[in-house]
Amino acid sequence: MKLINNILIAIDGSDSSLNAANYAIKLAKQIDAQLEIIYIIKFARGNIDAGIFPTDVEEYEKERAKHLIKKIKENHTDIIIHDFEIVGKPSKEINKVIKELDIDLLIIGHHIYKSIKKILNRSVEKNLLKHLKIPLLIIPKNDISKNH
């Protein structure tokens, strides 16, 4: 019985999340796992006084998500990737997808920090760790997948 059958990669468009996606894809290929990509679009506040409406911000983020996921799929045509763009609170939506899709491993990208304390003080990671029932792999901003 395989330990990891389904991997979820949560991306936000940052360099570190794209590095994490590349790492997750390489890992999924090596262990013959299913790969899911989720791009959580946070509820937008906008600035109506400045003419920036929440729906415009969300639409921009949705288009950005589609573009990034399309780029990832084009660069990795040899693996099947399912993707989702969801509007909501990142930690809540990630945990919901984990349960619905029976995910075994969550991979996210993150910037390099000098201490684990700074990582755990970030709200998304903190909320994820509170309710997460599966292993979490955090990939730093520098692209470690190039070395493998």
PERA-V544811 format. One record per residue. RES is the residue in one small letter. PHI is phi in degrees with one decimal (* if undefined). Layout:
BEGIN
res = {RES/RES}
phi = {PHI/PHI}
END
This chain:
BEGIN
res = {m/k/l/i/n/n/i/l/i/a/i/d/g/s/d/s/s/l/n/a/a/n/y/a/i/k/l/a/k/q/i/d/a/q/l/e/i/i/y/i/i/k/f/a/r/g/n/i/d/a/g/i/f/p/t/d/v/e/e/y/e/k/e/r/a/k/h/l/i/k/k/i/k/e/n/h/t/d/i/i/i/h/d/f/e/i/v/g/k/p/s/k/e/i/n/k/v/i/k/e/l/d/i/d/l/l/i/i/g/h/h/i/y/k/s/i/k/k/i/l/n/r/s/v/e/k/n/l/l/k/h/l/k/i/p/l/l/i/i/p/k/n/d/i/s/k/n/h}
phi = {*/-74.2/-76.9/-123.5/-105.3/-129.7/-112.9/-113.3/-111.7/-102.0/-118.1/-130.2/93.9/-75.1/-58.0/-66.3/-72.6/-70.5/-63.1/-63.9/-62.9/-61.4/-64.1/-61.4/-64.8/-61.9/-64.8/-59.5/-64.0/-63.5/-105.9/53.6/-108.8/-76.0/-122.1/-120.0/-116.1/-125.4/-120.2/-90.3/-99.9/-64.9/-54.8/-87.1/-92.8/67.9/-150.8/-59.5/-59.9/-92.6/81.4/-106.3/-92.2/-52.6/-65.6/-66.8/-63.8/-62.4/-63.4/-59.7/-64.8/-63.1/-64.7/-62.1/-61.4/-59.4/-64.2/-64.7/-66.5/-60.6/-63.2/-61.9/-63.8/-65.5/-79.9/-136.9/-73.7/-88.0/-136.9/-82.9/-124.1/-95.3/-135.9/-142.0/-114.3/-128.7/-96.1/160.3/-81.0/-51.8/-63.3/-65.1/-68.4/-62.5/-63.1/-64.5/-65.2/-57.9/-68.3/-64.0/-103.0/54.7/-76.5/-102.5/-149.0/-107.4/-122.4/-132.5/-98.4/-153.5/-73.6/-74.6/-121.4/-75.8/-147.0/-62.9/-59.4/-66.4/-63.1/-72.3/-80.6/-70.9/-65.5/-63.6/-63.0/-61.1/-67.2/-61.2/-64.8/-61.4/-117.0/-71.9/-115.0/-129.2/-64.7/-120.4/-113.7/-105.2/-99.1/-71.7/-60.2/-68.8/-77.3/-74.2/-70.4/-67.9/-85.5/-118.8}
END
